[in-house]
């Protein structure tokens, strides 16, 4: 196979591990931010899914990817800071 194929075969495991570490870091930091902000949430699936309770309703939040979806209202979005700004202020 060519040099480019060999390169990507060598790089792929490193990139996958870096991505996994980033998701783990996002899970930890997002939970800390929500706790510091006084937001109540329930952790599911070892922190991969957080059920956030706000005065506006319940929001499903996946901190590894930053995705959040309000239940039955509003528009979905990304990022813990956007979640805090839209629903917790």
ZAZA-396526 format. One record per residue: residue number from 1; residue in one letter; x, y, z of N, C-alpha, C in turn. Coordinates in steps of 0.2 Angstrom, whole numbers. Layout:
<rs>
R | i | aa | n_east | n_north | n_up | ca_east | ca_north | ca_up | c_east | c_north | c_up
R | NUM | a | X | Y | Z | X | Y | Z | X | Y | Z $
...
</rs>
This chain:
<rs>
R | i | aa | n_east | n_north | n_up | ca_east | ca_north | ca_up | c_east | c_north | c_up
R | 1 | x | 4 | -6 | 0 | 0 | 0 | 0 | 4 | 6 | 0 $
R | 2 | x | 2 | 12 | -2 | 5 | 18 | -2 | 7 | 21 | 4 $
R | 3 | x | 11 | 26 | 4 | 13 | 29 | 10 | 8 | 33 | 14 $
R | 4 | x | 3 | 35 | 11 | -3 | 39 | 14 | -7 | 34 | 18 $
R | 5 | x | -8 | 28 | 15 | -12 | 23 | 18 | -9 | 20 | 25 $
R | 6 | x | -2 | 20 | 24 | 2 | 18 | 30 | 1 | 23 | 36 $
R | 7 | x | 2 | 29 | 33 | 1 | 35 | 38 | -5 | 35 | 42 $
R | 8 | x | -11 | 34 | 38 | -17 | 34 | 42 | -19 | 28 | 46 $
R | 9 | x | -16 | 23 | 44 | -16 | 17 | 48 | -13 | 17 | 55 $
R | 10 | x | -7 | 21 | 55 | -3 | 22 | 61 | -6 | 28 | 65 $
R | 11 | x | -9 | 33 | 62 | -12 | 39 | 66 | -19 | 37 | 69 $
R | 12 | x | -23 | 33 | 65 | -30 | 32 | 68 | -31 | 30 | 75 $
R | 13 | x | -27 | 25 | 78 | -27 | 24 | 85 | -26 | 29 | 89 $
R | 14 | x | -21 | 33 | 88 | -19 | 39 | 92 | -25 | 44 | 92 $
R | 15 | x | -28 | 45 | 86 | -33 | 50 | 85 | -39 | 48 | 89 $
R | 16 | x | -41 | 41 | 89 | -47 | 38 | 93 | -45 | 39 | 100 $
R | 17 | x | -39 | 38 | 103 | -38 | 39 | 110 | -39 | 46 | 112 $
R | 18 | x | -36 | 50 | 108 | -37 | 58 | 110 | -44 | 60 | 110 $
R | 19 | x | -48 | 57 | 105 | -55 | 59 | 105 | -59 | 56 | 112 $
R | 20 | x | -57 | 50 | 113 | -60 | 47 | 120 | -58 | 51 | 126 $
R | 21 | x | -52 | 53 | 126 | -49 | 57 | 132 | -53 | 64 | 132 $
R | 22 | x | -54 | 67 | 126 | -58 | 73 | 126 | -65 | 72 | 128 $
R | 23 | x | -68 | 67 | 126 | -75 | 66 | 129 | -75 | 65 | 136 $
R | 24 | x | -71 | 61 | 139 | -70 | 60 | 146 | -69 | 66 | 150 $
R | 25 | x | -65 | 70 | 147 | -63 | 77 | 150 | -70 | 81 | 150 $
R | 26 | x | -73 | 81 | 144 | -79 | 85 | 144 | -85 | 83 | 149 $
R | 27 | x | -85 | 76 | 150 | -90 | 74 | 155 | -88 | 76 | 162 $
R | 28 | x | -82 | 76 | 164 | -80 | 78 | 170 | -81 | 86 | 171 $
R | 29 | x | -79 | 90 | 167 | -79 | 97 | 167 | -86 | 100 | 167 $
R | 30 | x | -90 | 97 | 163 | -97 | 99 | 162 | -101 | 98 | 169 $
R | 31 | x | -100 | 92 | 172 | -103 | 90 | 178 | -101 | 95 | 183 $
R | 32 | x | -95 | 97 | 183 | -92 | 102 | 188 | -95 | 109 | 187 $
R | 33 | x | -96 | 111 | 181 | -99 | 117 | 180 | -106 | 118 | 182 $
R | 34 | x | -110 | 112 | 180 | -117 | 112 | 182 | -117 | 112 | 190 $
R | 35 | x | -113 | 109 | 193 | -113 | 109 | 201 | -112 | 115 | 204 $
R | 36 | x | -106 | 119 | 201 | -104 | 125 | 203 | -110 | 130 | 202 $
R | 37 | x | -113 | 129 | 197 | -119 | 134 | 195 | -125 | 133 | 199 $
R | 38 | x | -125 | 128 | 203 | -131 | 126 | 207 | -137 | 123 | 203 $
R | 39 | x | -135 | 120 | 198 | -140 | 117 | 193 | -141 | 109 | 196 $
R | 40 | x | -147 | 107 | 197 | -148 | 100 | 199 | -148 | 96 | 193 $
R | 41 | x | -145 | 90 | 193 | -145 | 85 | 188 | -144 | 78 | 190 $
R | 42 | x | -147 | 73 | 186 | -146 | 66 | 188 | -141 | 63 | 183 $
R | 43 | x | -136 | 59 | 185 | -132 | 56 | 181 | -134 | 49 | 179 $
R | 44 | x | -134 | 48 | 172 | -135 | 41 | 170 | -129 | 39 | 166 $
R | 45 | x | -129 | 32 | 165 | -124 | 29 | 161 | -117 | 31 | 163 $
R | 46 | x | -115 | 31 | 169 | -109 | 33 | 171 | -107 | 40 | 169 $
R | 47 | x | -111 | 45 | 169 | -110 | 52 | 167 | -110 | 53 | 160 $
R | 48 | x | -112 | 49 | 156 | -113 | 50 | 149 | -119 | 54 | 147 $
R | 49 | x | -124 | 53 | 151 | -130 | 56 | 150 | -133 | 60 | 156 $
R | 50 | x | -134 | 66 | 156 | -136 | 70 | 162 | -143 | 72 | 161 $
R | 51 | x | -147 | 71 | 166 | -154 | 74 | 165 | -154 | 80 | 170 $
R | 52 | x | -155 | 86 | 167 | -154 | 92 | 170 | -161 | 95 | 171 $
R | 53 | x | -162 | 97 | 177 | -169 | 100 | 179 | -168 | 107 | 180 $
R | 54 | x | -172 | 111 | 177 | -172 | 119 | 177 | -179 | 121 | 178 $
R | 55 | x | -179 | 128 | 179 | -186 | 131 | 180 | -190 | 131 | 174 $
R | 56 | x | -186 | 130 | 168 | -190 | 129 | 162 | -192 | 122 | 160 $
R | 57 | x | -189 | 117 | 163 | -191 | 110 | 162 | -185 | 106 | 162 $
R | 58 | x | -186 | 100 | 160 | -181 | 95 | 160 | -177 | 95 | 153 $
R | 59 | x | -170 | 94 | 154 | -166 | 94 | 148 | -162 | 88 | 148 $
R | 60 | x | -161 | 84 | 142 | -157 | 79 | 142 | -150 | 82 | 139 $
R | 61 | x | -145 | 80 | 142 | -138 | 83 | 141 | -133 | 77 | 140 $
R | 62 | x | -129 | 77 | 135 | -124 | 72 | 134 | -117 | 76 | 134 $
R | 63 | x | -114 | 77 | 140 | -108 | 81 | 140 | -102 | 79 | 136 $
R | 64 | x | -102 | 73 | 134 | -96 | 70 | 130 | -96 | 74 | 123 $
R | 65 | x | -102 | 75 | 121 | -102 | 78 | 114 | -105 | 85 | 115 $
R | 66 | x | -108 | 87 | 121 | -110 | 94 | 122 | -117 | 95 | 120 $
R | 67 | x | -120 | 89 | 117 | -127 | 90 | 114 | -132 | 90 | 120 $
R | 68 | x | -137 | 95 | 119 | -143 | 95 | 124 | -149 | 96 | 120 $
R | 69 | x | -155 | 92 | 123 | -161 | 92 | 120 | -166 | 94 | 125 $
R | 70 | x | -170 | 99 | 125 | -175 | 101 | 130 | -181 | 96 | 129 $
R | 71 | x | -184 | 93 | 134 | -190 | 89 | 133 | -196 | 93 | 132 $
R | 72 | x | -199 | 92 | 126 | -205 | 95 | 124 | -205 | 102 | 123 $
R | 73 | x | -200 | 106 | 123 | -200 | 113 | 122 | -193 | 115 | 119 $
R | 74 | x | -193 | 121 | 116 | -187 | 124 | 114 | -183 | 120 | 109 $
R | 75 | x | -177 | 122 | 107 | -173 | 120 | 102 | -167 | 117 | 105 $
R | 76 | x | -165 | 111 | 102 | -159 | 108 | 104 | -152 | 112 | 103 $
R | 77 | x | -147 | 111 | 106 | -141 | 114 | 105 | -135 | 111 | 107 $
R | 78 | x | -129 | 114 | 108 | -123 | 111 | 110 | -119 | 116 | 115 $
R | 79 | x | -116 | 112 | 119 | -112 | 116 | 124 | -115 | 117 | 131 $
R | 80 | x | -111 | 116 | 136 | -113 | 117 | 143 | -114 | 124 | 144 $
R | 81 | x | -110 | 129 | 141 | -111 | 136 | 142 | -117 | 138 | 139 $
R | 82 | x | -119 | 136 | 133 | -125 | 138 | 130 | -131 | 135 | 134 $
R | 83 | x | -131 | 129 | 136 | -136 | 126 | 141 | -137 | 131 | 147 $
R | 84 | x | -132 | 133 | 150 | -132 | 137 | 156 | -136 | 144 | 154 $
R | 85 | x | -133 | 147 | 149 | -136 | 153 | 147 | -143 | 153 | 145 $
R | 86 | x | -145 | 148 | 141 | -152 | 148 | 139 | -157 | 146 | 144 $
R | 87 | x | -155 | 141 | 148 | -160 | 138 | 153 | -159 | 139 | 160 $
R | 88 | x | -153 | 142 | 162 | -152 | 142 | 169 | -150 | 149 | 172 $
R | 89 | x | -152 | 154 | 168 | -151 | 161 | 171 | -157 | 164 | 172 $
</rs>
